[in-house]
Amino acid sequence: MSKAPVSESPLGSLVTIKQGYTFSRSYQGNAEGKWMYVKVADLNSLGNKKYVYRTKNYVDDDVLEKIKATPFPANSIVFPRVGAALKLNNKLLLTEDCVTDDNVIVITVTDEEKCYFEYLYYWFEFQDLGRFCNSGAVPVISGKNLKKELVPLPLIDEQRKISRILSEWDNAIEKTEALIAAKEKQFEWLCTNLLSKRKKSFGFTGKSIPTAFGSIFSLFKKVNTSCADYEVLSVTKDGIVSQSEYFNKEVASKDKSKYLIVDKYTLVMSGLNFWMGAIDFQTIRDTGIVSPAYKTFKLNEGPYNRDYLRFFIRSHYMTKILLDSSIQGASIVRRNLDMEWLSNSLIGLPNLEEQNDIANILSLAEKEIDGLKLLAEKYRIQKRGLMQKLLTGAWQVSSTQSVAEGELREAIA
């Protein structure tokens, strides 16, 4: 691969770097208006990913006059200026002229002969915003630091070509994520119908046997007395997760002798957020450990399909049972478990043959979603690799494009 001719220029010589305007609460809350008013929360919501398409707040010219605000031009790059939001590393492009609040930094290209706005956007996307911050307890991006940043700049035509290639990956990722969202919605609909009496419309009998939770599952405790070095797991309302991966750190205590060992297919329930649906079968590791505050259960012998129960446990039907089994605690967000109520709670189980068939239908739908998620992640990894080469001048578009397009076609296939 031949290298592209690249020069480096200080960011401050290519752009203006500004922050937005203080946005009084008295002007907030309008869902319509002439100008979008971009707040930090808008950078990670409402379907905004690469572009800011919509915001929660809009204003008209009279408000701009009162706050003495001038709209920033379309194609400006925006990202958070201060605080924990910087860790999310969200950077977006404005699709139209609009205003932002003072917690948003706005980068506008001024030397358009030397720097293409979308190329610069991808350069920023490749950066960790944390490295632009001043040292201190609260991270704040320093305009002075930004201005000194050296940006590698190939020729302007090359910048446009690079942007087009990376946009292809963005489009592939966006379409795959949209398909995932649609399939997840379909999966939720399937669960709602197949795990209830409505399954009759799918050709099932619709009959079920009311079975107590305590007949299906038994409390089971296996304590890590030997302090074995198993991975610490957590159960959230989204299911079982690796604690270190989910929180980006391990929040468990150093002494793990009282932690509970959870082998694969152990049912694990949070001791704190159980009433929000924080319960799941442990399927991500052969063996792990969880907080001693958790409840762990084993599946009893009987006419039970484990996969069917796994889908039921993750359904809103089970969350309703857990909420009914909770008692208001010392605070609004704290609820205690009534174990007797939970044990006596009834789950309507179809016969084993129907459990097997329903589990197969839901498993196929689940595998399709998992496959799409792997595809989306493959696109992200490929895009990251291309950015590493193209944004540094290590590869030229002319020598990269056929390879890149081939990888994209292969991934789609």
SVG drawing of the C-alpha trace seen along z (x, -y; Angstrom):
<svg xmlns="http://www.w3.org/2000/svg" viewBox="-56 -41 60 75">
<polyline fill="none" stroke="black" stroke-width="0.4" points="0.0,0.0 1.4,-3.4 1.3,-6.3 -0.7,-9.5 1.2,-12.8 0.2,-14.3 1.0,-17.6 0.2,-18.5 -1.5,-21.7 -2.5,-23.1 -6.3,-22.7 -6.5,-26.4 -5.4,-27.4 -8.2,-25.4 -11.2,-26.1 -13.0,-28.3 -13.5,-26.7 -16.4,-28.0 -18.9,-27.0 -22.6,-27.6 -24.9,-29.8 -26.4,-29.6 -29.9,-28.2 -32.3,-29.5 -35.0,-27.0 -37.6,-29.6 -36.8,-29.0 -36.7,-25.2 -39.4,-22.8 -40.6,-23.9 -40.9,-20.9 -41.2,-23.2 -39.5,-26.3 -37.2,-27.8 -33.9,-26.7 -32.7,-23.5 -31.2,-24.1 -28.6,-21.4 -27.9,-20.2 -25.4,-17.5 -28.3,-15.0 -29.2,-15.4 -25.8,-14.1 -26.7,-10.6 -30.5,-10.3 -33.3,-10.8 -31.6,-8.7 -28.7,-11.1 -25.6,-9.2 -23.4,-10.9 -25.7,-13.8 -27.9,-16.0 -31.3,-15.5 -33.5,-16.5 -33.4,-18.0 -35.7,-18.1 -35.7,-21.9 -36.4,-24.5 -36.4,-28.3 -37.4,-31.1 -35.7,-34.4 -37.1,-36.3 -35.3,-34.0 -32.0,-34.3 -32.3,-38.1 -32.9,-37.9 -29.8,-35.6 -27.8,-37.4 -27.1,-34.1 -25.9,-33.6 -26.6,-30.2 -23.6,-28.0 -23.4,-26.9 -24.4,-23.5 -21.5,-20.9 -20.0,-22.2 -18.7,-19.4 -20.2,-19.3 -19.3,-17.4 -19.5,-17.8 -17.2,-20.3 -17.3,-19.2 -18.1,-16.5 -18.9,-12.8 -20.5,-13.1 -17.0,-13.3 -16.5,-9.6 -19.2,-8.7 -17.0,-10.3 -20.0,-11.4 -19.1,-13.7 -21.7,-14.7 -22.2,-17.0 -24.9,-19.7 -27.3,-19.1 -28.5,-22.7 -27.7,-26.1 -28.6,-25.9 -27.6,-27.0 -26.1,-25.0 -25.9,-25.4 -22.7,-26.3 -21.7,-22.7 -21.2,-22.0 -18.1,-22.8 -18.6,-23.7 -15.8,-23.3 -16.4,-25.0 -14.0,-24.7 -12.8,-28.0 -10.0,-27.0 -12.2,-24.9 -9.5,-24.8 -7.2,-22.9 -9.6,-21.0 -12.9,-19.1 -15.4,-19.2 -16.4,-15.5 -12.7,-14.4 -12.1,-16.5 -15.2,-14.9 -13.7,-11.4 -10.4,-12.6 -12.2,-13.7 -14.2,-10.4 -10.9,-8.6 -9.8,-10.7 -10.5,-10.2 -12.0,-13.4 -10.3,-12.8 -6.9,-13.7 -8.1,-17.3 -9.0,-17.9 -7.3,-20.0 -6.2,-18.1 -8.5,-18.4 -11.3,-16.8 -13.9,-17.7 -12.8,-17.1 -13.0,-20.2 -11.9,-20.4 -9.4,-23.2 -9.7,-25.4 -6.0,-26.1 -5.2,-22.4 -7.4,-21.9 -5.9,-24.7 -2.4,-23.2 -3.5,-19.7 -1.7,-18.8 -4.2,-17.4 -2.8,-15.2 -4.1,-16.6 -3.8,-14.8 -4.8,-16.7 -8.4,-18.0 -9.6,-15.5 -8.1,-12.7 -9.9,-13.9 -13.3,-13.8 -12.5,-10.2 -11.6,-9.1 -14.9,-10.6 -16.9,-8.7 -15.3,-5.4 -15.8,-5.8 -19.4,-6.9 -20.1,-3.6 -19.2,-1.9 -21.4,-4.3 -24.3,-3.5 -23.7,0.3 -23.5,0.0 -26.6,-2.2 -28.7,0.1 -27.6,3.1 -28.5,1.4 -31.9,0.5 -32.4,4.1 -31.4,5.2 -33.9,2.8 -36.7,4.1 -35.8,7.8 -35.7,7.0 -39.1,5.5 -40.4,8.6 -38.7,10.8 -40.5,8.9 -43.8,9.4 -43.1,13.1 -42.3,13.4 -45.4,11.5 -47.6,13.9 -45.8,17.2 -45.4,16.9 -49.1,16.2 -52.4,17.7 -52.2,15.9 -49.9,18.7 -53.1,20.4 -53.0,18.2 -49.7,19.9 -51.2,23.3 -50.6,24.2 -53.3,25.4 -53.2,22.3 -53.5,24.4 -51.2,24.1 -50.6,25.6 -50.3,23.0 -47.0,24.0 -45.5,22.3 -42.1,20.6 -40.9,22.6 -41.8,25.9 -39.8,25.0 -36.8,23.4 -35.1,24.0 -32.8,21.6 -29.3,22.9 -26.1,21.4 -22.6,22.4 -20.2,20.2 -16.7,19.4 -15.0,20.3 -11.7,21.2 -11.5,17.7 -11.2,19.2 -10.3,16.6 -13.4,16.7 -14.7,13.7 -17.1,11.5 -20.5,11.3 -23.5,8.9 -27.1,9.2 -28.8,6.1 -32.3,5.5 -30.5,6.4 -29.3,9.7 -26.0,11.3 -22.9,9.3 -19.2,9.3 -18.8,6.8 -15.4,5.5 -16.7,5.1 -20.0,3.5 -18.7,1.0 -15.2,0.7 -13.8,1.7 -14.4,4.4 -16.5,2.9 -16.4,6.1 -14.7,6.2 -11.2,7.7 -12.3,10.5 -14.4,12.8 -14.7,15.7 -18.4,15.0 -19.2,14.5 -21.5,17.1 -20.3,19.5 -22.6,19.6 -22.0,22.4 -23.5,22.2 -27.4,22.3 -27.7,21.2 -30.6,18.7 -29.3,15.5 -31.3,12.6 -30.2,9.2 -30.8,8.5 -31.4,4.8 -32.9,4.3 -34.8,7.7 -38.1,5.9 -36.9,4.1 -36.3,7.5 -32.7,8.0 -32.8,11.8 -31.3,14.2 -29.8,17.6 -26.0,17.4 -25.0,18.5 -22.0,16.3 -19.3,18.2 -18.7,21.8 -18.3,20.6 -18.3,17.2 -19.0,15.5 -21.7,13.0 -22.3,10.8 -23.4,12.5 -26.4,10.2 -27.8,12.0 -30.2,14.9 -29.2,18.0 -31.5,20.9 -31.3,24.2 -33.8,25.7 -35.7,28.7 -36.3,31.9 -39.6,31.9 -41.3,31.3 -39.4,28.1 -37.5,26.9 -34.7,24.7 -34.6,22.4 -38.4,21.9 -37.9,20.8 -35.0,18.6 -37.2,16.7 -40.0,16.5 -37.6,15.3 -36.4,12.4 -40.0,11.4 -42.2,8.7 -44.4,11.4 -41.6,12.4 -40.9,8.7 -44.5,8.3 -44.2,11.3 -41.0,9.9 -42.7,6.5 -45.6,8.1 -43.2,10.0 -41.5,6.8 -42.2,4.7 -41.5,1.0 -38.3,0.4 -36.7,-2.5 -36.6,-4.6 -38.6,-4.9 -36.0,-3.1 -35.4,-0.4 -37.7,2.7 -37.3,5.9 -38.1,9.4 -41.0,11.3 -39.5,14.8 -42.7,16.6 -44.8,14.6 -42.3,15.3 -42.2,19.0 -46.0,19.2 -46.3,17.1 -47.8,19.1 -46.3,19.5 -48.5,20.9 -46.5,23.6 -47.6,25.4 -46.9,29.1 -43.3,30.0 -43.7,30.6 -45.1,27.1 -42.3,25.6 -39.8,27.3 -41.4,25.9 -41.8,22.4 -38.2,22.4 -37.0,23.4 -39.0,20.5 -37.6,18.0 -34.1,19.4 -34.0,19.0 -35.2,15.4 -32.6,14.8 -29.8,16.3 -30.7,14.1 -30.4,11.0 -27.1,12.2 -25.8,12.7 -26.7,9.2 -25.0,7.8 -21.8,9.7 -22.1,8.3 -22.5,4.7 -19.4,5.2 -17.4,6.6 -18.3,3.4 -17.1,1.2 -13.8,3.1 -13.2,2.8 -14.0,-0.9 -11.6,-1.4 -8.9,0.3 -9.5,-1.8 -9.5,-5.0 -6.1,-4.0 -4.6,-3.7 -6.5,-6.4 -6.4,-9.2 -2.7,-8.9 -1.8,-8.8 -0.5,-5.2 -2.9,-4.2 -4.1,-6.1 -7.7,-5.8 -6.7,-4.6 -4.9,-1.6 -7.5,-1.0 -10.8,-1.4 -11.0,2.0 -9.8,3.7 -12.3,1.8 -15.2,2.4 -14.3,6.1 -14.3,6.3 -17.7,4.6 -19.2,7.0 -17.7,10.0 -19.2,8.8 -22.6,8.3 -22.5,11.7"/>
</svg>
